[in-house]
């Protein structure tokens, strides 16, 4: 059963789920796209939620992200569109993503449409110092660092043809223990 800290939610602070998963606060456009969260997927197979690879697609903005898990219990996950250039990183056994950086800025496709806030840049860095990124740094950037002993196990956010908002979900890689 998942228990949420009502105080943390009310204050907009990160909160723990079952003591091994921590969500973070979204950055980007909160009023466009469709909400997504990998929380239910990774909590259903918590011991298998170890990333094997991640791909970030982008050009001038982040078009999409996809990732696979080390165990068969969790299917590959994709958010956003398939435009832009794909930049991929395969993770070694025991290697975790521990830093995520996202930059959000306003985007206006043409003079007849209103501005939308989108994710312009996304990067991840691993415990071994490897990383991958896509997009262009612009606007306001946020860097998240995993709590001690945790690594990236998924994301939450909003998407459509591109990534509108994003935040990492950290977890304890219990299969390594």
N, C-alpha and C positions, 0 to 999 in steps of 0.2 A: 504494500500500500504506500502511496506517495503522500508525504506530509509536507506542507508548505509553511514557511514562517510568515504569518499574516502581518507581523510588524515589518519584516523586511520588504514584503510586497507593498505595503502602504507607504513606506519610505522610499520605494524605488531602488532598494539595495539588492545586491546579489543574495541569493539564498541557497541553502543546501537541500538536496532531495535525497533521502535515504542515507545521508552522510557521505556519499561517494560521488555525487554529481552536483555541479554548481553552474547555474545560469548566470549570464551577465546582461547588462543593460544594452538595448538596441541603439545603434546609431544609424542615421540616414532618414529617408522619407517614410514616415509612419502613416501617411494618408493615401498612399498609392500601392498598387500591387496586391497580391494575395498573401496572407500570413502563412508561414510555414514554421515547423519546429520538428527537430529530430528527437526530441525528448522521449516521446512514447516509443519510438523505435529502439533507442538505445537502452531505455529502462527495461524493456521486454527481454533484451538479450545482454544485460549489463556486462557479464563476464566476457562477452565477445566483442565489445565495443572498442576495439583497437584498430586504428586506421592503418591501412596498408598502402594507400596512395591517395593523392589529392590532385585535382586539376582545376586551375582557375583560368577562365576564358575572358579575354578582354581586348580592347583597343584603347580608345580614349576613356572608356568607362568599363566597369566590370559587367560582363554579359551573363556569366554563369559560373557555378562551381559544381564539382562532382567529386565523389570520393568512394573508395571501396574499403571494406573491412577485412581484417586478417582471417576471420573465421566465416564459414558459410551461413551462419545463423542470421546474418543481417545482409539484405540486398544492397547493391550499389545505390547511392543516393545522388540525385541531381536537383539543383535549384537554379532558376533563371533560364535564360535562353542559350542557344547554341552558336551565337555569333562570336566575332572576335577570334583571336589567336589563342590556341590552347597551350598552357604552360603547366607541365606535370612534374610531380615529385613522387618517387617511390620510397617508402620508409623501410628501414632495416628492422629486424627483430629487436625489440627493446627501445627503438627510437620513437619519440613522441613529439608532436607539435606542441610547443610550450609558449609561443608568442604569436599573436595575430594582430595585424595592423590594418585598419580600414580608414579611408578618407571619403567623406561625404561632401557633395557640393550641389548647387542648383543647376538644373539642366532644362533647357527650353528647346524642343525640337524645331519649332518655327515661331514666327511672330504672332500667329493666331492662337497658340496654345499657352496655357499658364506654365509657370515654372514648376518643376518637380525636383525633389531632392533624391539623388541617386548615389550609389556607391561608385566612386570614380577610381578607387585604388584598393586592392586587397593583397596582403602578403602574409605568409606564414613562415616561421622559423622553427627548426627542430632542436632537440637536445644535443645533436651532433653538429649543429651550426649550419646545416643545409637549409635552403629556403626556396620559395617560388613566389612569384607575384605577377600581377597583371593590372593594366589600367595606368592611369597617370595621377600622381599626387596632386591634389587640388582641394581647396576648401578646408574643412576642419578634420584633422586626423586624430584617431583614437588608437592607442595601443593597449592590448590586454596581455597580461602575463599569467600563466597558469599558477594556481596555488601549489605549494610544495607537494610533490608526489602525484600530481595530476597532469593530464595531457588533454588535447583536443579530442572530443569524441563525436562532435556534430555541431550544427549551427541552428539558430533560429533567426527569423527575419521576415522580410516581405519581398516578393519577386513577381515578375511578369516576363517580358522579353529580356530584362536586365535585373540586376539585384538592386532593389530600392533601399533596403535596410538589412543590417546583419549584426549578429553578436555570437561569439563562441559559446559552446557548452563544454565545460571541462568535466573530466571524470577520472576516477582512479583506474588505471589499467590492471584490474585484479587478476587477469590471466597470467601476468608476469610474476605474481606473488608466490 
